[in-house]
Amino acid sequence: MDQHVIDFVLRITNQALLVTLVVCGPPILLSLVVGLMISLFQAVTQIQEQSLTFVPKLIIIFGALAALGPWLGATLLRFTALCFENFPKYVY
């Protein structure tokens, strides 16, 4: 294999992992914060209802995806365009 191809694959892999963290980070962090708040509420009030944790997390995740959707989509689109623009250079 050519060294340029290896460098390209390593760079794309590194960027793919970074894009994955950037795109998945906000909904997961918001879900974590809401889950912690609900767990504290349940511990204080001694309410042990399982759906109490599920429904607010679901609403927060959908809200975060709706609010951040254009930005997340643009990030994914830029990465995809980068992959497809540079790929023909390395195909023999």
C-alpha positions in Angstrom: 0.0 0.0 0.0 1.1 3.5 -0.7 1.9 5.8 2.2 -0.6 8.4 1.0 -3.4 5.9 1.2 -2.4 4.9 4.7 -2.3 8.5 5.8 -5.7 9.1 4.2 -7.3 6.2 5.9 -5.8 7.2 9.3 -7.0 10.8 8.9 -10.5 9.8 7.8 -10.7 7.3 10.7 -9.6 9.9 13.2 -12.1 12.5 11.8 -14.9 9.8 11.8 -14.4 9.1 15.5 -14.3 12.9 16.3 -17.5 13.5 14.3 -19.2 10.6 16.1 -18.4 12.2 19.4 -19.5 15.6 18.3 -22.8 14.3 16.9 -23.7 11.9 19.7 -22.4 14.0 22.6 -25.1 16.6 23.2 -28.1 14.2 23.3 -26.2 11.8 25.5 -25.0 14.5 27.9 -28.5 16.0 28.2 -29.9 12.6 28.9 -27.3 12.0 31.5 -28.1 15.3 33.3 -31.9 14.7 33.2 -31.4 11.1 34.4 -29.3 12.4 37.3 -31.9 15.0 38.3 -34.7 12.5 38.1 -32.7 9.9 40.2 -32.1 12.6 42.9 -35.8 13.4 42.8 -36.7 9.7 43.2 -34.3 9.3 46.1 -35.7 12.3 47.9 -39.3 11.5 47.4 -38.9 7.7 47.5 -41.0 7.3 44.3 -39.8 4.2 42.4 -41.7 4.5 39.2 -39.7 3.2 36.2 -41.6 5.3 33.6 -40.7 8.4 35.5 -37.1 8.2 34.2 -37.9 7.0 30.7 -40.4 9.6 29.5 -38.5 12.8 30.4 -35.3 11.4 28.9 -37.1 10.6 25.7 -38.6 14.1 25.5 -35.2 15.7 26.2 -33.4 13.6 23.5 -36.0 14.3 20.9 -36.0 18.0 21.8 -32.2 18.1 21.6 -32.2 16.4 18.2 -34.9 18.8 17.0 -33.0 21.9 18.2 -29.6 20.7 17.1 -30.6 18.8 14.0 -29.5 21.3 11.4 -26.1 21.7 13.0 -25.6 18.0 13.5 -26.8 17.3 9.9 -24.4 20.0 8.5 -21.5 18.4 10.5 -22.3 15.0 9.0 -22.7 16.4 5.5 -19.3 18.1 5.7 -17.6 14.9 6.7 -19.4 12.9 4.0 -18.4 15.5 1.4 -14.8 15.3 2.6 -14.8 11.5 2.3 -16.4 11.5 -1.2 -14.3 14.3 -2.6 -10.9 12.8 -1.6 -11.8 9.2 -2.3 -11.2 9.1 -6.1 -7.6 10.2 -5.6 -6.8 7.0 -3.8 -8.6 4.5 -6.0 -6.4 2.8 -8.5 
